[in-house]
Amino acid sequence: MTAHPLLTELAFRARAQAHESAAACSCGAATLADRPDATVVRHADTVAKAHAPDTDPADLAPRLVTAVRLPEVLLPPLPPAPTRLHGRLVTFWPYGAPVDPDDPDAAPWEAAATLLARLHRTPAPTALPPMRGPVKAAHAVARLRAVGSYPAVAPVLSAWRALPAWARAEAPMPDAVTLCHGDLHLGQLVRHPAPDGPWRLIDVDDLGVGVPAWDLARPAAWYACGLLPPEEWTRFLAAYRAAGGPAVPEAGDPWPALDVPARALTVQGAARAVTKSVAEDRSLDEVEQCLVDACARMGSVPPQFAASFAK
């Protein structure tokens, strides 16, 4: 299959960044991601990333500056400043070794939680835009509405309508003063220097000020849906609290803070699952069906029982 022009150009730029000499090399380029919202190519120890077409340079700039200023938490970008290729903003990054998806027992829950707590305790720069978590959830639901009247669509949209306006990106986030990642999952951690350096958070596209509980919401939602073992959720939550994370109380029930974000991330996951299954003309798999079932049950479960809304 022939690579599209953006991939070809990214590979060329990554190679130029990785090697001072113009001489031929045998490293080769590897495509790490090629989606509408991000195209990422690696060459040796350098990564070139084309951001989403609608990325605002005025929003991306302070996010990149924040990553430079917090190298103990966020992987900082490489020079030069963002450039444009085929209408997309492109940035360069050092390569970091990702979490091994084939070794779930080695998932760095404590590292992820500790990095989040450090991020949340850092005063947010005044120039940062809002964290984009609710906007991403709203985009997923908008794409779901476009697929038409499939049986799984109705419960997901019903759960979405039950969320408060701020979680649907229809109103400002309450008390949005905390520095947040905006899209935390294990794919957003890498070891740098590779292969066994310290863990760092990557992907600053959604970084901004917001509700810190949103950054805990994906693992919380998976735990509530029965997709994340209780012991792994406990490890994550305990490490976050031990590091002084402000998103939940130091002790006691965390769910009053996590309820709305966890429900929103469940809806987002279910919306993406249904949209993908329709596009691929297949049935929902077991995990996808679990997310849709969770949405169907949300309306009948009071917030104080959010930890079991899918069980």
C-alpha positions in Angstrom: 0.0 0.0 0.0 1.3 3.4 -0.9 1.7 5.9 2.0 -0.3 9.1 1.7 1.6 12.3 1.2 1.5 13.4 4.8 3.0 10.1 6.1 5.7 10.4 3.5 6.6 13.9 4.4 6.5 13.2 8.2 8.9 10.3 7.7 11.2 12.6 5.8 11.0 15.3 8.5 11.5 12.8 11.3 14.6 11.5 9.6 16.0 15.0 9.1 15.4 15.7 12.8 17.0 12.4 14.0 20.2 12.7 12.0 22.5 15.8 11.7 24.1 14.2 8.7 22.2 14.0 5.4 23.9 10.6 4.7 21.7 7.6 4.2 20.8 5.6 7.3 19.3 2.2 7.8 16.9 3.2 10.7 13.7 3.2 8.7 10.5 4.9 9.7 7.7 3.4 11.7 4.1 4.7 11.7 2.9 4.8 15.3 -0.5 6.2 14.6 -2.5 7.3 11.5 -5.9 8.7 12.5 -7.9 11.7 11.6 -6.9 13.4 14.8 -3.2 12.4 14.8 -0.6 11.0 12.5 2.6 10.0 14.2 5.8 8.7 12.7 9.0 7.6 14.4 12.5 7.6 13.0 15.3 6.4 15.3 14.8 8.4 18.5 12.7 11.2 17.0 8.9 11.3 16.6 7.0 13.6 14.2 3.4 14.3 15.0 0.8 15.9 12.8 -2.0 17.2 15.0 -5.7 17.2 14.2 -6.6 19.5 11.3 -8.7 21.8 13.5 -5.9 22.4 16.1 -5.6 26.0 17.0 -2.0 27.2 17.1 -2.9 29.7 19.7 -4.1 26.9 22.0 -1.3 24.5 21.1 1.5 27.0 21.9 0.9 27.4 25.6 0.4 23.6 25.9 3.8 23.0 24.4 5.4 25.6 26.7 3.8 23.9 29.7 5.4 20.6 28.6 8.8 22.3 28.4 8.4 23.7 31.9 7.3 20.4 33.5 9.8 17.9 32.2 9.5 15.8 35.3 5.8 15.2 34.5 5.3 15.7 30.8 7.5 14.7 27.9 8.8 18.0 26.5 8.8 18.6 22.7 11.9 19.0 20.6 12.7 22.1 18.6 11.9 23.6 16.1 8.6 25.4 16.7 5.4 23.8 15.1 5.4 23.9 11.3 2.6 23.1 8.8 2.5 20.2 6.5 -0.5 19.5 4.2 -2.6 21.8 6.4 -1.7 20.2 9.7 0.4 21.5 12.5 3.5 19.3 13.1 5.6 19.0 16.2 8.7 16.9 17.1 9.2 14.8 20.2 11.8 12.4 21.7 10.8 8.7 21.4 9.7 7.1 24.6 8.9 3.4 25.1 5.2 2.9 25.6 3.3 0.6 28.0 3.4 -3.0 26.8 -0.2 -3.9 25.8 0.6 -7.6 26.0 1.7 -7.4 29.7 -1.3 -6.0 31.6 0.2 -7.1 34.9 3.0 -4.6 34.4 0.6 -1.6 33.8 2.2 1.4 35.6 -0.9 2.4 37.6 1.1 3.9 40.4 3.3 5.9 38.1 0.3 7.2 36.2 -1.4 8.3 39.4 1.7 9.9 40.8 2.3 11.9 37.6 -1.3 13.0 37.6 -1.1 14.2 41.2 2.0 16.2 40.4 0.3 17.7 37.4 -2.8 18.6 39.4 -0.8 20.2 42.1 1.1 22.5 39.7 -0.3 26.0 39.3 -1.9 26.3 35.9 -0.3 28.9 33.6 -2.7 31.8 32.9 -2.5 31.4 29.1 -3.7 27.8 29.1 -7.1 27.1 27.4 -9.7 24.8 29.0 -9.0 21.1 29.2 -10.6 19.4 26.2 -12.0 16.3 27.9 -15.7 17.3 27.7 -15.3 18.5 24.1 -13.8 15.2 23.1 -16.8 13.4 24.6 -19.2 15.7 22.8 -17.4 15.0 19.5 -17.8 11.2 20.1 -21.5 11.6 20.7 -21.9 13.8 17.6 -20.4 11.1 15.5 -22.7 8.5 17.1 -25.8 10.5 16.2 -24.6 10.5 12.6 -24.7 6.7 12.3 -28.5 6.5 12.4 -31.0 4.4 14.4 -29.2 1.3 15.6 -30.4 -0.4 18.7 -27.3 0.5 20.8 -27.5 4.2 20.0 -30.6 5.0 22.2 -29.2 4.0 25.6 -25.9 5.8 24.9 -27.7 9.1 24.0 -30.0 8.7 27.0 -27.1 8.5 29.3 -25.5 11.5 27.6 -28.6 13.6 28.1 -28.6 12.8 31.8 -25.2 14.4 32.3 -24.8 18.0 33.5 -24.2 20.6 30.8 -20.6 21.1 31.7 -19.8 17.4 31.1 -21.4 17.7 27.7 -19.3 20.8 26.8 -22.4 22.9 26.8 -21.4 25.1 29.7 -18.1 26.1 31.4 -16.5 23.5 33.8 -17.1 24.3 37.4 -14.1 25.7 39.3 -11.9 25.0 36.3 -8.6 26.2 37.8 -6.6 22.9 38.0 -4.0 21.9 35.4 -5.3 18.8 33.8 -4.1 16.3 31.2 -7.6 15.9 29.6 -7.2 12.5 28.1 -5.5 10.1 30.5 -5.1 6.5 29.7 -2.2 4.1 29.7 -1.4 4.8 26.1 -0.4 8.3 27.3 2.6 7.1 29.2 6.1 6.4 27.9 9.5 5.7 29.4 12.1 8.3 28.4 14.9 7.7 27.7 13.8 4.4 26.2 13.6 1.6 27.1 13.7 2.0 30.9 13.8 5.7 31.8 11.2 7.2 34.1 7.6 7.4 33.1 6.3 10.6 31.5 2.9 11.7 30.3 2.6 12.5 26.6 0.0 14.1 24.2 -0.6 17.7 25.3 -3.4 18.3 22.8 -6.1 18.3 25.5 -4.0 19.8 28.3 -5.6 22.7 30.1 -7.5 24.0 33.1 -10.5 22.0 34.2 -11.9 19.5 36.7 -9.1 17.2 37.8 -11.5 14.2 38.4 -11.8 14.0 34.7 -8.2 12.6 34.5 -9.2 9.8 36.9 -12.4 9.1 35.1 -11.4 6.5 32.5 -9.9 4.0 35.0 -12.8 4.8 37.3 -15.3 4.1 34.6 -13.6 0.8 33.6 -13.6 -0.2 37.3 -17.3 0.7 37.6 -18.1 -1.3 34.4 -16.2 -4.4 35.7 -13.5 -4.0 33.0 -10.7 -3.0 35.4 -10.0 -5.4 38.4 -10.7 -3.8 41.8 -7.1 -4.3 42.9 -5.7 -2.3 40.0 -8.2 0.5 40.6 -7.2 0.4 44.3 -3.5 0.7 43.4 -4.2 3.7 41.1 -6.5 5.5 43.6 -4.1 4.9 46.6 -1.1 6.1 44.7 -2.9 9.3 43.6 -4.0 10.0 47.2 -0.5 9.2 48.5 1.0 11.8 46.1 -1.4 14.5 47.3 -3.7 14.6 44.3 -6.6 17.1 44.8 -9.2 15.5 42.6 -10.7 13.3 45.4 -10.8 13.5 49.2 -7.7 12.2 51.1 -9.8 9.4 52.5 -13.3 8.1 52.3 -15.7 7.7 49.3 -14.2 9.2 46.1 -17.3 8.7 44.0 -19.1 12.0 44.7 -16.2 13.6 42.9 -15.8 10.9 40.2 -19.4 10.1 39.4 -20.1 12.6 36.6 -16.7 12.3 34.9 -16.8 8.5 35.1 -20.3 8.5 33.5 -19.2 10.9 30.8 -16.2 8.7 29.9 -18.4 5.6 29.8 -20.7 7.4 27.4 -17.7 8.5 25.3 -16.3 5.0 25.2 -19.7 3.5 24.3 -20.3 6.1 21.6 -16.9 5.3 20.0 -17.6 1.6 20.2 -20.9 1.8 18.5 -19.7 4.1 15.8 -16.7 1.8 15.1 -18.8 -1.3 15.0 -21.3 0.2 12.6 -18.5 1.5 10.3 -17.0 -2.0 10.3 -20.4 -3.7 9.8 -20.0 -6.0 12.8 -21.5 -6.8 16.2 -20.2 -5.2 19.3 -17.5 -7.2 21.0 -17.7 -8.1 24.7 -16.0 -5.0 26.0 -18.0 -2.7 23.7 -21.3 -4.3 24.8 -20.3 -3.8 28.4 -20.0 -0.1 27.9 -23.3 0.2 26.1 -25.0 -1.9 28.9 -23.5 0.5 31.4 -25.1 3.4 29.7 -28.4 1.6 29.7 -28.2 1.2 33.5 -27.0 4.6 34.4 -30.5 6.2 34.6 -31.7 3.7 37.2 -28.7 4.0 39.6 -28.4 6.8 42.1 -25.1 8.7 42.1 -24.1 7.3 45.5 -23.9 3.8 43.9 -22.0 5.0 40.8 -19.2 2.4 41.5 -21.7 -0.3 40.5 -23.6 1.5 37.8 -22.7 -1.2 35.3 -22.9 -4.3 37.5 
